[in-house]
Amino acid sequence: MPRYRSLFRTPEFTPLFLGSAAQTAAQTLGGLALGTLVYRATGSPLLSAVSMFGPSLAQVLGATVLLSGADRLPPRTALSAIGLAFAAGTALQALPGLPAGLLLLIVLLLGLVASLGGGVRWGLLNEILSKDGYLPGRSLFNMMSGLTQITGYATGGALLAALSPRVCLLLAAALYLTAALLLRLGLSPRPPRIGGRPSPAATWRTNTRLWSARSRRLTYLGLWVPNGLVVGCESLYVSYAPHAAGALFACAALGMFAGDVTVGRLLPPGVRARLATPLLLLLAVPYLLFAAHPPLPVAAVCVTLASVGFGASLVQQERLMSLTPDELAGHALGLHSAGMLTLQGVSATLAGTVAQLASPATAMTVMAAASAAVTLALATAGRSLPAAAAREAA
């Protein structure tokens, strides 16, 4: 398996990595600023959660009509255009006097644009790196995301204490613009992986092909549902601890970083392949303690420990790639990304609704219990999968 240092000697890896880091920083700062702006204006846990995670709700539409573009568009052009779209949309959110409905509409439109970005980015990463380089490469991207979120949420919390949320949104827009420039100037022009024009019909055909194998279906569900339900817990940090949400988000990012380092670098393949279910249970179980309304220090420990479980996604993505033809890698990874983010948006909405009716702590407990139950059900279904079905790829 390639070492992390050797990945940066791979052509195009570094600009893709730096552009993605700038986008993650922008998303972190912009999401926290928008969630804080909406919560201060409305006092609603539901609207705050939806404003932060609402872009994910549009992913399902993008996965059904746009995703064929992941393998049918030139990667450099697509990625830089997506960065520009987010810069413009985030700057628009900073305008004073925008009604809540218009803000949420912008959030959903940006989510529709983002549904294409995951497939293009991860398909390009799979194309740039060798077969045995994808997992350490994706692990390094996840680690970068965790570190950027730790820094971004800590910095975002400090900025929100000193500046208004609208100024922070403008700073996030500038970061998106920086990402677009890095990708445009740093990536080489590459042709699409598949000929033909993107279309809803092509998207549906490929989705149907990917979904036709039971082994891939179970892998997708494992990537989407337990993870998404726990993100519903995360969507309530602002309402659970309004003055310390940035600290909880930073703790979650720290735990995610630790999980990615452990799974991506420290565990041998034989051990790693058996850890998907235990890691997914770890992702949910610490949140059950929120039933006791723990104080902030205890909550921070629970959040950090739980987020180590996000390392399960690396194990599951490695399995997904082993079950997918190379020419469909971008679409398959885009479907994973779109489905995961859709479930995150749905879960944030559901968690916000439960919190509105009960309390944020109760909603976190409910979402965690549901995540653990789904994980156990999928593990049971996976054990009954015939060996031949587990090897089917196309």
N, C-alpha and C positions, 0 to 999 in steps of 0.2 A: 504494500500500500504506500503511495507517495507521501512524503512528509509535507507538512504545511508550507515550509520554506520553498520547496521545489515548485509549488503551485504558482508562486508569483513569478517564476521564470517562464511560465506558459504564456505565449502571446495572447493578449486581450483579457487575460484573467484580472490583471490589476485594475484597468479602467472599469471593468464590469463590477469589481469588488468596491472600488471607491464611489462609483455612481450609486450603487445600491446602499452604501453606508450613508451617503448624503440624503437619499430618499427616506431611509429609516429614521434619520435624525429629524427630518421635516415632518414625517408622519407622527413621530412621538411628540414633538413640541406642538404641532398643530392640533392633534387630537386632544391633548391635555388642555390646551387653551380653549378649544371649542366646547369641550365638556364643561369646563369651569364657567365659561361665558353663559352657557344655557342654564346651568344649575343656579348661578347667581340670579339670573333673570326670572326663572320659573320656580325654583325650589323643588323640581320634579326629578326623582331618581330615574323614572322611565325616559323622560326627554333627554336627560344627561347621558344615559347609557346609549340611547339611539344615536345621539349626535356624535358620540365617539366611535361607535361600532356600526353605525348605519350604512357606511359604504359597503360593508359586507353583505347587506341584504340584497343589493343589486347584482351580486356575483352570480346568482342563479340565472338571471336573465342573460348576462353576458356568456355564461357557460352554454346556453342553448342557442345563441344567435351569432356570437362573435368569436368563439374559441377556435374555429378552424383557421383563423388568422395567425395563431401561434406558430404554425409551421409553414404558412403560405405568405408571410410578409417578411421583408428584409429586416433582420433583428435590430440593426443600428437605427434605422429610421423609426421603427415602431417604438423602441424604448425611449428615444429622445423626444418623440411626439407625446408620449404618455407623461413624461416629466414636465413638459411645457403645459399640458392640460391641467395637471395638478397645481402648478405654480399659479396659473390664471384663476382656477377655482378657489384656491385657498385665499388668494388676495381678495377675491370677490366676497368671501365670507367675512372679511374684516371690515367691510363697509358698515358704517353705523346706520341704525334704523331699519335693518332688514327684518321683516317678519319671520317668526319661527318656521312657518311653512316653507318659505323660500330658502331658508338656511338648510332645512332638511332635504329639499329638492336638489340643491347643489351637492349635498352629501351623497345622495343616491346616484346622481349623474357621475360623480367622481368614482363611485363604486363600480359603475358600469364600465368606465374606462379601465379601471384597475383589473377587471376580470380578464383582460387580455394580457396584462403585464406579466403575471406570474408564469404563464405558459411560454411567453417569449423569452423571459429571463432564464428560467430553468432549462428550457430547451437549448438555449445558446450555451449555458454552462455545461450541459451534457455533451454538446457538440465540441466545445473547446477542450474538455478534459478527456483523458483516456477512460476506458471502462472501469478500471480500478481506482480512478481519480475522482469519480463523482461523489462518493460518500464523504471522503475527507474534504472535498471542495464545498459540498453543501454544509458539512459540519462547520467549516470555517466561516461560511456566510451566516450560519445560525449564531455562532459565537460573536461575530461582529455585530449582529442584530442585538444580542443580549447586552454587550458592552455599550453599544450606542444607546440602547434604551435606558440602561442604568444612568449613563451620563446625561441623556436627554431629559429623563424625568426629574433627576436631581436639579439639573440646570433649569428646566422648565418651571419647577416649583419655585426656585429662587427668582426667576424672571417674572413669574406671575405675582410674586410678593412685591416686586419693585415696579412692574409695568402693567399696563392693562392687557386683557386677553386679546384685544384687537391688534395691538402692537406685536404681540407674540405670534399671531397668525401671519402678519406681514413678514416676520423673520422666517417663519416656516415656508412661506412662498419663495423667499430668496434662496433657501436651501434646495427647494425643488428645482428652481432655475439652475442652480449650480450643478445639480445632478444631471439635468438634461444636457448641459454643456460638456460635462465630463464624458458622458456616453457618446455624444455626437463626435467629439474630437478624439476620443481614445479608442473607440472600436473601429474595426475595419469593415468596409462594405462587404456583406455576405449575401449570397442569393438565398431565397427561401428554401427550406428543406424539401418541400413538396410543391409541384407545379399546380397551377389552377388558381382561381380567385376565391378568396374567403366568402363564405355564404352560410346562411342558416341551414341549408340542406346538407352542405358538406360537414358542418358542425354536428348535425344530428346523426349522419351516417357514422362518423368516427366515434361519437359518444356511444352509439348502439354497439359498435364493434368492441369497444373497450369494456362496456358493461355486460357483454354477452358471456364472459367467463366468470364462473362462480368464485374462483380464487381471487380475481381482481375485484369483484364486487365486495367481498369480505374485507379485502385490503383497503379499498376506498372508504367503506363504512368505518373501519377502525381509525383511519386518518381523519375523518370528518367529525364523527359524533361525540366520542368521549372528550376530545380536545375542545370542540365547540362549546359543550356544556360547561366546562371549567372556565372558558373565557367569559361565559355569562357571569361567573363569580367575580372575575376581574373587572367587569364593566360596572360593578357596584362599589369600587374603591372610593370614588368621589363622594358618594352618598353615605358610605359607612364611616369614612374619616375625612370630612371635607377639607381639613387643614393639613392632612398628612397623606393625601392620596399619592402625591409624587413619590413619597418614601415607600409606600406599598408597591407601586409600579416598579420602582428601582429594585426592591427585594425580589419581585417576580422575575425580573430580567436577570438578576444575579443567579437565581436558581436555575433558570433556563441555560445560562452560560455554563454552569457546572455540569448540567446534564449532557450538554452537547460535547464538552471536552471529554467526559467519561465515555460516552457512547462512541463518539467519532474517532478518538485517539487511543484510549486506554484499554478498551475491551477487545479481546480476540474475536474473530468472526463467529466461531462456534458458540461462544457465550452470548455474544450480542444478539444472535438470532432468536434466542430463547427468552429475551427480556422484554418483549413488547408488552405483554399483558401485565407483568409486575410493575413496569414503569407507568402504564396507564392507570393502574390502581393507586400508585403513589401520587399521581397527578390529582386525584379526587379526594382521597381519604383525609388529608389534613384539613380540608375545608369543612369537614363534618364538625370539627371543634368550634366552628363559628356559631353553632347552636347555643353555646354558652356565652355569646357576646364577649369574646376575649378582649382584654385591653390591647392597646396598640403594639407593645413589644411582643406579646404572644402571637398576635395576628401576623406580625412581620415574620416571625419564625415559621409559622404555618405556611405562609405564602411562599417563602424561600424554599422550604422543603418540598412543597407540592410541585413547584415549577421545574424541579429536577426531572420530573416525569415527562416533560415535553420532549426529552431525548428519545422517547418512543417513536417519534415521527421519522427519525433517521433510519431506524430499523425497518419501519414500514415502507419508506420510500425506496430503500434498497431492494426490498421484495417486489415492489411495484415495477421497478425498472427491469428486474429479472423476468417478469411476466409480460413485458411490453415490447413489440417490435421497435427497432431503432428509429424508423422513419416516423413513428407516432410519439416519440419521446416528449416533444414540446406540448402536444395536445394532451397527452396523459398527465404530465406534470401540471399543466394548466387546469385540467379538470380537478386534479387533487387540490390545487390552490383555491380555485373558485368554489368548490364544494365545501372546503374547510372554512373559508371566510363567510360563505353563506350561512353555514351552521353557527358560526360565531355571531353573526348579526341577528339571526333568529333567537339564539340563546340570550344575547344581550337584551333583546326586546322582552322575551319571556321572563328573564330575571328581573328586569325593571318593573314589569307588571306585578310580579309577586311581591317585590319590595314595596311597591306603591300600596298594595293591599295589606301587607304584614309589616316586614322590616327588612332592611338590607341583609342583616345577619341570617334571618330565616330563609330568605331567597338563596343566599349562598349555600346553605345547608341542603336545601332541596335540589339545587342544580348539581351539587357534588354527589349526592346519593344517586341521582339519575345517571350521572356519568359512570359511577362504579357499577351500577346494574347493567348498563349497556356493554361495558367492557367484559363483564363475566358472561353475558349472553353471546357476544361475538367469539369469545374464547371457546365456549362450548360448541358453537357452530363450526369453528375452525378445526376442532379435533375430529369432527365427523367428515371432514373434507377428504375424499379419496385421493390417494397419492397421484393418480393420473391427472386428476383435475388440478392438483396443486402445481403440476408442471406445464399446464397448457398456457400458451403465450398469445396466440393470435386467434 
